[in-house]
């Protein structure tokens, strides 16, 4: 059957309501909704709305402290005791175990921002939380939710216009502009001290894979990030060619360095075939044993001979689950034929490797022909020293592909993962600039400018809408407030100064976190892509409108 359930949380003082946050975010299991009684008409809808707003705001408050360059990091520990340290909003929220449906909507919001713009995943949740707080005040005043959602939509469209009016056009040929943007993104990460090394890598990687004059998007699958522990973050490099973390098979003494390499990529196993059905063979005497081994040798020798006949001297073998992809015997034959074998290539890497090298994967030995091979000037094993192991490098590639690899180094796994996430964010920022070729100043200048302009515009709108738009404008001031608060400044003073600066027409005035004052942020080279901000405001508004339109939660058994 279908059972409706109201969520009474409106009663009592604010402090009592706050104490119920835990119960709400935990959801039905913790008994947050249990014993909810049926309410009269709209009173029930109000309760549901207030509860939803409370749950979503609880999530927004959880990540608020990690906003901006001086934001705190979160340590996330899962059930198995594995630890992640990050201040990337999307990563933090993804790891949270939430049961309340509206709390989950905030996670989805952050994910959507990550997919679309790649950066601003914390800002979007903070803005949504602020808008929900504004909506709560309006609901208490007795304004209908539909009126609020319509007014918020108008305000969101107007905000986009304001942002476009303060944006600065970008030429993709101007590398410095792209660098400033990537730098700003990296400055709020754990690896901010290495921003000067990582930002040029991200910009150069994107510029390599696109046609600067005609590009409207970047396929980030063309940029492969390879992680290798050891060294420091400053050892991270953009690889000219291909870099693989797989190992070269050494146990048969095959070559480890091949010049003028002809590379083959196989998706079948260099081992004795198995029957489709489970079967046991009983060997009763030595002659049968010899026959078995002889057959096996013949099969493998024939395979290796076919491969060697094509002139292939470097073989990449896909990882196999059901049986060994290579055996000691087949490696021995390959070593005699002077073929270098790189084993255990992951299935998901096959497409990238075939694109960058220009090699065509072969699914069985019969299709392995000369025309499927790729050529490279040199293939060698580069030892990283110590316990770091080694990587296989392919240089002097003949195929003119639009793919690049970035080799990420760090001293421990936590830092390695965070560096990879940070580089991904920087790549996404550059991609946002390719999608929408415009920059806006950072340091919460755009939010304050939008807030200022919306307040002025609200006075010309009139009616109930004006009140809603006014609240929308005020709620955007939470971003500069949070930024100042996280940087250890006096938020009220800073926001007041910032508001005054924007009212006086200084549209690029923002919070300078390093100097602890208000300054012209554009002159300080703190910039971000227009797409990140427009997208954040648009998506936050959409989510808030969706939450406001819910007036009942129906639980189906």
C-alpha positions as CSV (number, residue, x, y, z in Angstrom):
1,X,0.0,0.0,0.0
2,X,0.9,3.6,-0.2
3,X,1.4,5.5,3.0
4,X,1.8,9.3,3.2
5,X,4.0,10.8,5.9
6,X,4.3,14.3,7.1
7,X,7.5,15.6,8.8
8,X,6.7,17.7,11.8
9,X,9.8,19.8,12.5
10,X,8.4,23.3,12.3
11,X,7.5,23.5,16.0
12,X,9.6,25.0,18.7
13,X,12.6,27.3,18.8
14,X,15.4,27.3,16.2
15,X,17.8,25.5,18.6
16,X,15.3,22.6,18.9
17,X,15.0,22.5,15.1
18,X,18.7,22.4,14.7
19,X,19.0,19.5,17.1
20,X,16.8,17.5,14.7
21,X,19.2,17.9,11.8
22,X,21.0,14.7,12.6
23,X,17.7,12.8,12.7
24,X,16.7,14.3,9.4
25,X,19.9,13.6,7.5
26,X,19.8,10.1,8.8
27,X,16.4,9.7,7.4
28,X,13.7,7.1,8.0
29,X,15.9,4.4,9.4
30,X,16.9,6.5,12.4
31,X,13.3,7.2,13.2
32,X,13.4,10.7,11.9
33,X,10.1,10.3,10.1
34,X,8.6,7.6,12.4
35,X,5.4,8.4,14.2
36,X,4.7,11.3,11.8
37,X,1.0,12.1,12.1
38,X,-1.3,13.3,9.3
39,X,-1.7,17.1,9.3
40,X,-4.4,19.4,7.9
41,X,-4.0,20.4,4.2
42,X,-1.2,22.8,3.8
43,X,0.2,22.7,7.3
44,X,1.5,19.3,6.4
45,X,3.1,20.6,3.1
46,X,4.8,23.4,5.1
47,X,6.3,20.8,7.5
48,X,7.6,18.6,4.6
49,X,9.1,21.7,2.9
50,X,10.8,22.9,6.1
51,X,12.3,19.4,6.8
52,X,13.6,19.1,3.3
53,X,15.2,22.6,3.5
54,X,16.7,21.6,6.8
55,X,18.2,18.4,5.5
56,X,19.7,20.0,2.4
57,X,21.1,22.9,4.4
58,X,22.8,20.5,6.8
59,X,24.7,19.1,3.8
60,X,25.6,22.6,2.6
61,X,26.9,23.6,6.0
62,X,29.1,20.4,6.1
63,X,31.1,21.5,3.1
64,X,31.0,25.3,3.6
65,X,34.3,25.3,5.6
66,X,36.2,23.9,2.6
67,X,35.3,26.8,0.2
68,X,38.1,29.0,-1.1
69,X,41.9,29.1,-1.1
70,X,42.0,29.1,2.8
71,X,39.3,26.4,3.1
72,X,39.8,23.5,5.4
73,X,40.3,19.9,4.1
74,X,38.1,17.0,5.1
75,X,39.5,13.6,6.1
76,X,37.0,10.9,5.0
77,X,37.4,7.4,6.4
78,X,35.4,4.5,5.0
79,X,34.3,1.3,6.7
80,X,37.4,-0.5,5.7
81,X,39.6,2.1,7.2
82,X,40.8,3.7,3.9
83,X,41.3,7.4,4.2
84,X,40.8,10.2,1.6
85,X,41.9,13.8,2.3
86,X,40.3,16.3,0.0
87,X,38.6,19.7,-0.1
88,X,36.9,19.1,-3.5
89,X,33.2,19.4,-2.8
90,X,32.2,16.7,-5.2
91,X,34.6,14.2,-3.7
92,X,33.6,14.9,-0.1
93,X,29.8,14.7,-0.8
94,X,30.2,11.5,-2.9
95,X,31.7,9.7,0.1
96,X,29.0,10.8,2.6
97,X,26.5,8.2,3.5
98,X,23.2,10.1,3.2
99,X,19.7,8.7,3.4
100,X,17.5,11.7,3.3
101,X,16.3,12.2,-0.4
102,X,16.9,16.0,-0.3
103,X,20.3,15.6,1.1
104,X,21.1,13.2,-1.8
105,X,19.9,15.9,-4.2
106,X,22.7,18.2,-3.0
107,X,25.2,15.4,-3.8
108,X,23.7,15.1,-7.3
109,X,23.9,18.9,-7.7
110,X,27.6,18.8,-6.9
111,X,28.1,15.9,-9.3
112,X,26.3,17.7,-12.1
113,X,28.5,20.8,-11.6
114,X,31.6,18.5,-11.7
115,X,30.5,17.0,-15.0
116,X,29.5,20.3,-16.6
117,X,32.2,22.7,-15.4
118,X,34.6,20.5,-13.3
119,X,35.2,23.3,-10.8
120,X,33.0,25.2,-8.3
121,X,31.6,22.0,-6.8
122,X,31.8,23.5,-3.3
123,X,30.4,26.9,-4.3
124,X,27.4,25.4,-6.0
125,X,26.3,23.6,-2.8
126,X,27.0,26.7,-0.7
127,X,24.9,28.9,-3.0
128,X,22.1,26.3,-3.0
129,X,22.2,26.3,0.9
130,X,22.0,30.1,0.9
131,X,19.0,30.1,-1.5
132,X,17.2,27.6,0.7
133,X,17.8,29.8,3.7
134,X,16.3,32.7,1.8
135,X,13.3,30.5,0.7
136,X,12.7,29.5,4.3
137,X,12.4,33.2,5.3
138,X,10.0,33.8,2.5
139,X,7.9,30.8,3.3
140,X,7.6,31.9,6.9
141,X,6.3,35.3,5.6
142,X,3.5,33.3,4.0
143,X,4.6,33.6,0.3
144,X,3.4,30.7,-1.8
145,X,6.2,28.3,-2.9
146,X,5.2,28.6,-6.6
147,X,5.7,32.4,-6.4
148,X,9.1,32.0,-4.9
149,X,10.2,29.5,-7.5
150,X,9.1,31.7,-10.4
151,X,10.9,34.8,-8.9
152,X,14.0,32.7,-8.3
153,X,14.0,31.7,-12.0
154,X,13.7,35.3,-13.1
155,X,16.6,36.2,-10.7
156,X,18.7,33.4,-12.0
157,X,18.3,34.5,-15.7
158,X,19.1,38.1,-14.7
159,X,22.2,36.9,-12.8
160,X,23.5,35.2,-16.0
161,X,23.1,38.5,-17.9
162,X,25.0,40.4,-15.1
163,X,27.8,37.8,-15.2
164,X,28.1,38.0,-18.9
165,X,28.3,41.8,-18.7
166,X,31.3,41.8,-16.4
167,X,33.1,39.0,-18.3
168,X,36.4,39.5,-20.2
169,X,36.7,37.7,-23.6
170,X,39.5,35.1,-23.9
171,X,41.6,34.1,-26.9
172,X,42.7,30.5,-26.7
173,X,46.0,31.5,-28.3
174,X,46.7,33.7,-25.2
175,X,48.3,31.1,-22.9
176,X,48.7,33.5,-20.0
177,X,45.0,34.0,-19.6
178,X,44.5,30.2,-19.5
179,X,47.3,29.9,-17.0
180,X,45.8,32.4,-14.6
181,X,42.5,30.5,-14.6
182,X,44.2,27.1,-14.0
183,X,46.3,28.7,-11.2
184,X,43.2,30.1,-9.4
185,X,41.6,26.6,-9.5
186,X,44.7,24.9,-8.0
187,X,45.2,27.6,-5.3
188,X,42.2,26.3,-3.4
189,X,43.5,22.7,-3.4
190,X,45.7,20.7,-1.0
191,X,48.6,20.9,-3.6
192,X,48.4,24.7,-3.9
193,X,52.1,25.1,-3.2
194,X,52.8,23.3,-6.5
195,X,50.2,25.3,-8.5
196,X,53.0,26.9,-10.6
197,X,54.2,23.5,-11.8
198,X,50.8,21.9,-12.3
199,X,48.9,24.8,-14.0
200,X,51.2,24.9,-17.1
201,X,50.9,21.1,-17.5
202,X,47.1,21.3,-17.5
203,X,47.1,24.2,-20.0
204,X,49.6,22.6,-22.4
205,X,47.9,19.2,-22.2
206,X,44.6,20.8,-23.3
207,X,46.2,22.9,-26.0
208,X,47.9,19.8,-27.5
209,X,44.6,17.9,-27.9
210,X,42.5,20.6,-29.5
211,X,42.6,22.7,-32.6
212,X,42.9,26.2,-31.0
213,X,41.1,28.1,-33.8
214,X,38.0,25.9,-34.2
215,X,37.6,24.0,-30.9
216,X,34.3,24.3,-28.9
217,X,34.9,21.4,-26.5
218,X,37.7,19.2,-25.1
219,X,37.4,15.4,-24.8
220,X,39.2,14.8,-21.5
221,X,39.5,11.1,-22.5
222,X,42.3,12.2,-24.8
223,X,44.4,13.2,-21.7
224,X,45.5,10.3,-19.6
225,X,46.7,10.8,-16.1
226,X,49.2,8.2,-15.0
227,X,49.9,7.9,-11.3
228,X,53.2,6.7,-9.9
229,X,54.2,6.9,-6.3
230,X,57.6,8.2,-5.3
231,X,59.3,11.6,-5.9
232,X,57.5,14.8,-5.1
233,X,54.6,16.7,-6.7
234,X,57.1,18.9,-8.5
235,X,58.3,15.8,-10.5
236,X,54.9,15.6,-12.2
237,X,55.5,16.0,-16.0
238,X,53.7,16.1,-19.3
239,X,55.0,13.1,-21.2
240,X,56.0,13.5,-24.9
241,X,54.6,10.2,-26.2
242,X,53.1,7.4,-24.1
243,X,53.8,6.3,-20.5
244,X,52.6,3.0,-19.0
245,X,52.9,1.9,-15.4
246,X,52.8,-1.7,-16.4
247,X,56.0,-3.8,-16.1
248,X,58.1,-5.3,-18.8
249,X,58.2,-9.1,-18.5
250,X,61.8,-9.8,-17.4
251,X,61.8,-13.5,-16.2
252,X,63.0,-14.9,-19.5
253,X,65.6,-12.2,-20.1
254,X,63.9,-10.5,-23.0
255,X,65.0,-7.0,-24.3
256,X,64.2,-4.0,-22.1
257,X,65.0,-1.3,-24.6
258,X,64.0,-1.4,-28.3
259,X,64.9,1.2,-30.9
260,X,62.8,1.5,-34.1
261,X,60.0,-0.3,-32.3
262,X,57.2,-2.0,-34.2
263,X,54.4,-2.2,-31.6
264,X,51.6,-4.8,-31.6
265,X,48.7,-4.9,-29.2
266,X,47.0,-8.2,-28.6
267,X,43.8,-9.1,-26.7
268,X,44.4,-12.9,-26.7
269,X,46.6,-15.0,-24.4
270,X,50.0,-16.3,-25.2
271,X,49.4,-19.5,-23.3
272,X,48.1,-23.0,-23.9
273,X,44.4,-23.0,-24.8
274,X,41.7,-24.1,-22.3
275,X,38.6,-26.1,-23.1
276,X,35.3,-24.4,-22.8
277,X,34.1,-27.0,-20.3
278,X,35.8,-27.9,-17.1
279,X,37.8,-31.1,-17.8
280,X,40.4,-33.2,-16.2
281,X,43.1,-35.1,-18.1
282,X,44.6,-38.2,-16.6
283,X,48.1,-38.8,-17.6
284,X,49.1,-42.5,-17.0
285,X,52.7,-42.6,-18.3
286,X,55.7,-40.4,-19.4
287,X,55.0,-40.7,-23.1
288,X,51.6,-39.0,-22.7
289,X,53.2,-36.4,-20.5
290,X,55.8,-35.7,-23.2
291,X,53.1,-35.5,-25.8
292,X,51.1,-32.9,-23.8
293,X,54.2,-30.7,-23.2
294,X,55.3,-31.1,-26.8
295,X,51.8,-30.0,-28.0
296,X,51.9,-27.0,-25.7
297,X,55.4,-26.0,-26.9
298,X,54.3,-26.4,-30.6
299,X,51.2,-24.2,-30.1
300,X,53.2,-21.4,-28.3
301,X,56.1,-21.6,-30.8
302,X,53.7,-21.3,-33.7
303,X,52.0,-18.2,-32.1
304,X,55.3,-16.4,-31.4
305,X,56.6,-17.3,-34.9
306,X,53.5,-15.7,-36.4
307,X,54.0,-12.6,-34.3
308,X,57.8,-12.4,-35.1
309,X,57.1,-12.8,-38.8
310,X,55.2,-9.5,-38.9
311,X,58.4,-7.8,-37.7
312,X,56.9,-6.9,-34.4
313,X,59.5,-6.3,-31.7
314,X,57.4,-4.9,-28.9
315,X,54.2,-6.6,-27.7
316,X,51.5,-5.2,-25.4
317,X,49.4,-8.0,-23.9
318,X,45.9,-7.3,-22.4
319,X,45.3,-8.5,-18.9
320,X,43.4,-11.7,-18.7
321,X,41.2,-12.9,-15.9
322,X,40.4,-16.5,-16.7
323,X,43.9,-17.7,-17.5
324,X,47.4,-16.5,-17.6
325,X,47.9,-13.9,-20.4
326,X,51.5,-15.1,-20.8
327,X,53.4,-18.2,-19.5
328,X,57.1,-18.6,-18.8
329,X,57.4,-20.7,-21.9
330,X,55.9,-18.1,-24.2
331,X,58.0,-15.4,-22.6
332,X,61.1,-17.6,-23.3
333,X,60.1,-17.9,-27.0
334,X,59.5,-14.1,-27.2
335,X,62.9,-13.4,-25.6
336,X,64.6,-15.7,-28.2
337,X,62.8,-13.8,-31.0
338,X,64.0,-10.5,-29.4
339,X,60.4,-9.3,-28.7
340,X,59.9,-7.0,-25.7
341,X,56.7,-8.0,-23.8
342,X,54.6,-5.5,-21.7
343,X,52.0,-7.5,-19.8
344,X,48.8,-6.8,-18.0
345,X,47.6,-3.8,-20.0
346,X,44.2,-2.8,-18.5
347,X,41.1,-3.3,-20.7
348,X,40.0,0.4,-20.2
349,X,43.4,1.6,-21.4
350,X,43.2,-0.3,-24.7
351,X,41.3,2.4,-26.6
352,X,43.6,5.2,-25.5
353,X,46.8,3.3,-26.3
354,X,45.5,2.3,-29.8
355,X,44.6,6.0,-30.4
356,X,47.9,7.5,-29.2
357,X,50.2,4.9,-30.8
358,X,48.1,4.3,-33.9
359,X,48.1,0.5,-33.3
360,X,45.1,-1.7,-33.9
361,X,44.3,-4.3,-31.3
362,X,44.1,-7.9,-32.5
363,X,41.5,-10.2,-30.9
364,X,43.1,-13.5,-32.2
365,X,46.3,-14.7,-33.7
366,X,44.9,-15.0,-37.3
367,X,44.1,-11.2,-37.4
368,X,47.6,-10.2,-36.2
369,X,49.1,-8.7,-39.4
370,X,51.7,-6.1,-40.4
371,X,49.3,-3.3,-41.1
372,X,48.1,-3.4,-37.5
373,X,51.5,-2.5,-36.0
374,X,52.5,1.0,-34.9
375,X,56.0,2.5,-35.0
376,X,57.9,4.3,-32.4
377,X,61.5,5.7,-32.2
378,X,62.3,4.2,-28.8
379,X,60.6,2.0,-26.2
380,X,62.4,1.7,-22.9
381,X,61.9,1.0,-19.2
382,X,62.6,4.1,-17.1
383,X,63.5,3.2,-13.5
384,X,62.3,5.7,-11.0
385,X,64.8,4.7,-8.4
386,X,64.2,3.2,-4.9
387,X,60.9,1.4,-4.3
388,X,59.0,3.5,-6.8
389,X,59.5,0.9,-9.5
390,X,59.5,1.8,-13.2
391,X,57.4,3.0,-16.1
392,X,57.6,2.1,-19.8
393,X,58.0,5.0,-22.1
394,X,57.2,5.2,-25.8
395,X,58.9,8.1,-27.6
396,X,59.2,9.3,-31.2
397,X,55.7,8.1,-32.1
398,X,55.0,8.2,-35.8
399,X,51.2,8.4,-35.4
400,X,50.0,12.0,-35.3
401,X,47.4,11.6,-32.6
402,X,45.7,14.2,-30.4
403,X,46.4,12.4,-27.2
404,X,48.8,13.2,-24.3
405,X,49.8,11.6,-21.0
406,X,50.5,13.3,-17.7
407,X,52.8,11.4,-15.3
408,X,51.8,12.4,-11.7
409,X,54.2,11.8,-8.9
410,X,53.8,12.2,-5.1
411,X,55.4,11.0,-1.9
412,X,52.3,9.1,-0.6
413,X,49.0,7.6,-1.8
414,X,46.8,10.3,-0.2
415,X,48.7,13.1,-1.9
416,X,48.9,11.2,-5.2
417,X,45.1,10.8,-5.4
418,X,44.5,14.5,-4.4
419,X,47.1,15.7,-7.0
420,X,45.3,13.7,-9.7
421,X,41.9,15.2,-8.6
422,X,43.4,18.7,-8.6
423,X,44.9,18.3,-12.1
424,X,41.6,17.0,-13.3
425,X,39.9,20.1,-11.9
426,X,42.5,22.3,-13.6
427,X,41.9,20.5,-16.9
428,X,38.2,21.0,-16.5
429,X,38.7,24.8,-15.9
430,X,40.6,25.1,-19.2
431,X,37.9,23.0,-20.9
432,X,35.3,25.5,-19.6
433,X,37.2,28.3,-21.2
434,X,37.2,26.4,-24.5
435,X,33.4,25.8,-24.2
436,X,32.6,29.4,-23.3
437,X,35.5,31.8,-24.2
438,X,35.2,34.3,-21.3
439,X,36.7,35.0,-17.9
440,X,35.4,36.6,-14.8
441,X,37.3,37.8,-11.7
442,X,37.4,35.4,-8.8
443,X,37.5,36.3,-5.1
444,X,33.7,36.3,-4.9
445,X,33.6,39.5,-6.9
446,X,31.0,38.1,-9.4
447,X,28.6,37.0,-6.6
448,X,28.7,40.4,-5.0
449,X,28.3,42.2,-8.3
450,X,25.3,40.0,-9.1
451,X,23.8,40.6,-5.6
452,X,24.2,44.4,-6.1
453,X,22.7,44.5,-9.6
454,X,19.8,42.2,-8.6
455,X,18.9,44.4,-5.6
456,X,18.7,47.4,-7.9
457,X,16.7,45.5,-10.5
458,X,14.3,44.2,-7.8
459,X,13.2,47.7,-7.0
460,X,12.0,48.1,-10.7
461,X,10.1,44.8,-10.7
462,X,7.5,45.5,-8.0
463,X,5.0,43.2,-6.3
464,X,5.8,40.0,-4.4
465,X,8.5,39.1,-6.9
466,X,10.5,42.1,-5.8
467,X,10.7,40.7,-2.2
468,X,11.8,37.2,-3.5
469,X,14.4,38.7,-5.8
470,X,15.7,40.9,-3.0
471,X,16.2,37.7,-0.8
472,X,17.9,35.9,-3.7
473,X,20.3,38.8,-4.0
474,X,21.1,38.9,-0.3
475,X,21.6,35.1,-0.1
476,X,24.5,35.3,-2.7
477,X,26.4,37.4,-0.1
478,X,27.0,34.1,1.8
479,X,29.8,33.2,-0.7
480,X,32.0,36.3,0.2
481,X,31.0,35.9,3.8
482,X,32.1,32.2,3.9
483,X,35.3,33.1,1.9
484,X,36.3,35.7,4.5
485,X,35.3,33.5,7.4
486,X,37.4,30.6,6.2
487,X,40.4,33.0,5.7
488,X,40.2,34.1,9.3
489,X,39.1,37.7,8.5
490,X,36.2,39.5,10.1
491,X,33.4,38.5,7.7
492,X,30.9,41.2,8.5
493,X,33.4,44.0,8.0
494,X,34.8,42.5,4.8
495,X,31.4,41.9,3.2
496,X,30.3,45.5,4.1
497,X,33.4,47.0,2.5
498,X,32.9,44.7,-0.6
499,X,29.3,45.8,-0.9
500,X,30.3,49.4,-0.7
501,X,33.0,49.0,-3.3
502,X,30.5,47.4,-5.7
503,X,27.9,50.0,-5.0
504,X,30.6,52.6,-6.0
505,X,30.9,50.9,-9.3
506,X,34.1,48.8,-8.7
507,X,32.9,45.7,-10.5
508,X,36.2,43.8,-10.2
509,X,36.5,44.4,-6.4
510,X,36.9,41.1,-4.5
511,X,38.4,39.6,-1.4
512,X,42.2,39.4,-1.5
513,X,42.7,36.4,0.8
514,X,46.5,36.7,0.8
515,X,46.6,40.4,1.9
516,X,43.4,40.2,4.0
517,X,41.7,43.1,2.3
518,X,39.4,44.2,-0.6
519,X,41.3,44.8,-3.9
520,X,40.9,44.7,-7.6
521,X,40.9,41.0,-8.1
522,X,41.3,41.1,-11.9
523,X,44.6,43.0,-11.5
524,X,45.8,40.3,-9.0
525,X,45.2,37.7,-11.8
526,X,42.6,35.8,-9.8
527,X,40.2,34.7,-12.5
528,X,37.8,31.9,-13.3
529,X,35.9,30.8,-16.3
530,X,32.5,32.4,-16.9
531,X,30.9,28.9,-17.4
532,X,31.8,27.9,-13.8
533,X,29.8,30.7,-12.2
534,X,26.8,30.8,-14.6
535,X,26.5,27.1,-14.3
536,X,26.7,27.2,-10.5
537,X,23.9,29.8,-10.1
538,X,21.7,28.1,-12.7
539,X,22.0,24.6,-11.2
540,X,21.7,25.7,-7.6
541,X,18.5,27.6,-8.5
542,X,17.1,24.6,-10.3
543,X,17.7,22.3,-7.3
544,X,16.2,24.8,-4.9
545,X,13.1,25.2,-7.1
546,X,12.8,21.4,-7.2
547,X,13.0,21.1,-3.3
548,X,10.5,24.0,-2.9
549,X,7.9,22.3,-5.1
550,X,7.9,19.1,-3.0
551,X,5.0,19.3,-0.5
552,X,4.7,15.6,0.5
553,X,6.9,12.6,0.8
554,X,5.2,9.3,0.0
555,X,6.8,6.1,1.2
556,X,5.8,3.0,-0.6
557,X,6.2,-0.2,1.2
